[in-house]
Amino acid sequence: MVTLNHYLFVSGLLFTLGLTGVMLRRSLIIIFMSLEMMLSAANLSLVAFSRFNLVDGLPNYNGQAFVFFIITVAAAEVAVGLAIIVALFRARRTTNVDDITAMKY
């Protein structure tokens, strides 16, 4: 039987992998994907807490509704973030963080 601890362990593992990717990688695209992985880890823990928090024998769906709004904001973040990455690549011909030191061209 899968318990809340199993979900929290997987969520913590995903968050740790995402944080490691943000800290160690130098490509903007990899950093962006790692940030999305961290958001997914937070969403997983919210859904797990929502599922295992029973009110009168039924799951409390407040956390799952909150996850819906987080996914909506993340989709907008992806659109804006990828547009910025594409603009930086067109201007500098690189997505390496070390090569992009100033916003000025």
HELIX and SHEET records of a PDB file:
HELIX    1   1 LEU A    4  LEU A   24  1                                  21    
HELIX    2   2 LEU A   28  PHE A   52  1                                  25    
HELIX    3   3 ASN A   62  ARG A   92  1                                  31    
SHEET    1   A 2 LEU A  54  VAL A  55  0                                        
SHEET    2   A 2 LEU A  58  PRO A  59 -1                                        
END                                                                             
